[in-house]
Amino acid sequence: MDGERDLVDYAVDYARQRGATYAEARFERQEPEQFILKNGTLDALYVGADRGIGVRVLAKSGLGFAATNSLTKAEVKAIVDDAVRIAKVTKRSTPITFASEDPITTNWSVPEVTKLADVPVEEKIQTFQAIDKSVADLGFKIPARYFQLSCNRIAKYFANSEGSKIASYSPRLRTSFFLTVVNGADAEQSHREYGWSGGWEGIRELKVMDRVLDEAKSMQRSLLEGKKSPEGKMDLIVGPQVSGIAAHESCGHPTEADRVLGREASQAGKSFIGPDGLGMKVGSEVVNVCDDPTVEHAIAFYMTDDEGVRARRRYLYKEGRVNEFLQNRETASAFNTHSNGASRAVNYNVEAIVRMANTFVEPKDHSLEEMLQDVKFGVYMKSFMEWNIDDKRYNAKYAGREAYLIENGELKHPVRRTVIELTTPTFWSAVDAVGKDLEFEAGFCGKSDPSQALDASLGGPTMRLRNVYLR
Amino acid sequence: MEDLAAQIVSKAQKLGCQDAVADVIQNRSYQIRFGRNEPVISNRWREAYASVFLVHDKRVVATDIKDLSDIGGSLERLVKIAKASQRNPEYAGLAKGNFKYERFRPDPKVLSLDNGSEFVEAAVHGALDQGAKECAGSFWRYEDEHFLATSNGMEGHDHRAGLYLSIRAMVSLESSGHGIACASRLSQFDPEKAGRKAGRIATLAKDPKGGKAGRYDVVFDPLIFGTLTDQVAGRLSAYSVLAGFSPFGKRIGKRVASAAVTMWDDGSQESLARKKFDMEGVPTKRTALIQKGILKTYLHNTSTAKRYKTRTTGNAGLISPDPHAVFVKPGDWSKDEVFSEVKDGLWLTNTWYTRYQSYVKGDLSTIPRDGIFHIRKGEVVETWKDIRLTDNLVRLMQNVVALSDTTEQMMWWGEVSIPNFVPYALIKDVNITRSAE
């Protein structure tokens, strides 16, 4: 990567010569390998070899970004000229500024026990064909079985005009499945996604085969034994998948500082939390929600962000109150604080903006059995299918995939399509017990324009909510 | 660049590939994002790469080659991977034919446009002039050039360009409106109009109160109706149907919408997605999707067409068939007549986060955003907030009772993924839910 490093360093130096008050350049090489297995048949295999350089500068009052995949000095010079020129012509009443951060020189990489590149594509395909066959052999009527594997190896080199020079390597593995199980005219569908930072050992660690078979069996049981979910106010126990999506949607997104400030208003929206919202009560005292890029093997693991700031755990909600916003250097400057290392870009050709990484409800000490004991009547929603939330992150909906009736502390028959449709404070304020069984799933988090669908982990333990309205 | 696509195909054939497609793309797009009424970043791209599709002994492999200085090495690696892969028995080859492509060129005034600041200022000014206080959005000058070659001898060149602006205007966090401007010609680009619309809706949406759950007759503004038609078109890709992502399976020839609905896909008509050919080199054309409510076809490439015993519709992408641009036939109602038809209902202007509980059934929900209005006899009587549309895609389309007599080109972040030319629509008996306290 020496040639690329030279080009990055050149871009930063040349931008300063051209009048940029701040300059950074980021080289990325991504080597994705993806395939889809549809009803046992291998669809097209995609093997990419993506690389390029993006340059971002502050000049006069504006911020400019330009990118190229042509790694020549002439082309890098051209994008620097572009970035500086478009920044300089920007008319603003106040200049864009970045919070000051210490420069970092480091080199980090994610351990890869079995290198993704060393596992032949045949073996990867066969692994999923074996999973597909096991599902088909269950004997259920499953007209659509859809498996996807994505492996990616991401190498980066970042430098800025303040002296940061950071090289990194992240191998990542992501697998998802989408099943349709039918019974006559009735159908149950499920989509699940898991991710891993590391090598091919992730397939074993993620227990993909077990998860797929368990899901297919629960779908069949829902079809055959499922009854209408009860409606009204009752207790609710949610599984880690539901905790995780709530952590991401109803905590992570509303605490993104760029959203709070209105930079994303036209696309991903704003936030019900205003710029002065730190300390605002949004949940019960047992609710702690974190975002932490340093969770080992989580798919959004990183040690430094795409602005060269060291990563750390952020307590977004602490004891039920808004505790910290996710910040990059631009938003941190507006809040007169420091970045907490939350700036990421999906590739070399887009700007880094405020993003979640691995967002989760912090586990406590309850077991599922302990939580069930105190529930006279309610629902245990283990997982969900449909979900959405409004653009101020206040009104969320999670519709159950796998769910069971609870009566006198015991799980009964499956119930279908339980709907949680609550406001964010209503949801978090109802939590009275948090489990110890922290689990993560993977997701793509969408934001920005051009849209950046970025690796994210969504995690949490089982939680109990008291007296909430369910449909 | 002109010869590179053909060189890639030739090299692939020499390496033993039976079928090959190369689409060499030059991207020269430019964008300004703005927030709180001012530009927040300007972006510019200088990219050139090749999207490549190869078939070796029915083993299908695709890639994007970013290092154009090492085409040979990239192809050799790709063919090696293909050989180690598995056959796809559903692969049925590439389109063949003596295809002729339309001649059209992008507007030179769009190509020479170097700074979009004035368009951002015009849009923001339009919104503020209507009473908005804060605006955010993005301006785009799209430009990409395609050089396509296939192993069946197809060669084509397509230079595409257009202008786009999306603006959200806000009076407060809960009082907002959205406007869109799309044009292939500079003379037709009107960002100020988009700003005025966004500002007008935002101002009208002042002081909203919590909406009420129930069933309502709803006027869909073009932007939110475009979300529905975009969903329909996407779910009509044969690939979606085969993978279980569509409620339209086994419904060809059946009623899937009211008789008021006629819609088609057409990549050859002027739009932000106008293109001469698909990824197999098949000329784009008009393809009837729904005719007076009856489903006419899925969207196909050569492989899915063979499976359904029909012909490609010219919608091939690198892997799966996809819609190009959606056109809804306008109705014979004026916009005022559409609104007046609603005795007691809603007017929705935008939505986001459309998600399915069951794709095969079409059960979905989506969250209206920006202006949400309770209307009686066409007049706004209240502004609402915090509601959700929870219904079924096919049922919604079957309940369309009126379409206005003009259409607008809509495309928006996430929800309207391709250009949709849509009118105002009145849909009866729409299910609205809301969060419980």
Interface residues (C-beta under 8 A of the other chain):
Chain A: K38 N39 T41 L42 D43 A44 L45 Y46 V47 G48 A49 D50 R51 G52 G62 L63 G64 F65 A66 A67 T68 N69 S70 L71 E75 A78 I79 D82 A83 I86 A87 V89 T90 K91 R92 S93 I96 P120 V121 E122 I125 P143 A144 Y146 F178 T180 A187 E188 Q189 L261 G262 R263 E264 A265 S266 Q267 G269 K270 F272 G274 N349 V350 E351 M385 E386 W387 N388 I389 D390 D391 K392 Y394 N395 A396 K397 A399 R417 E421 L422 T423 T426 G446 D449 P450 S451 V468 Y469 R471
Chain B: Y30 Q31 R33 G35 R36 E38 P39 V40 I41 S42 N43 R44 W45 R46 E47 A48 Y49 F53 R59 V60 V61 A62 T63 D64 I65 K66 D67 L68 S74 R77 L78 I81 A82 A84 S85 Q86 R87 N88 P89 E90 N115 S117 E134 C135 A136 G137 S138 S166 I167 R168 M170 L173 E174 S176 H178 L242 A243 G244 F245 L318 I319 W352 Y353 T354 R355 Y356 Q357 S358 Y359 V360 K361 D363 L364 S365 T366 I367 R369 D386 R388 W413 G414 T433 R434 S435 A436 E437
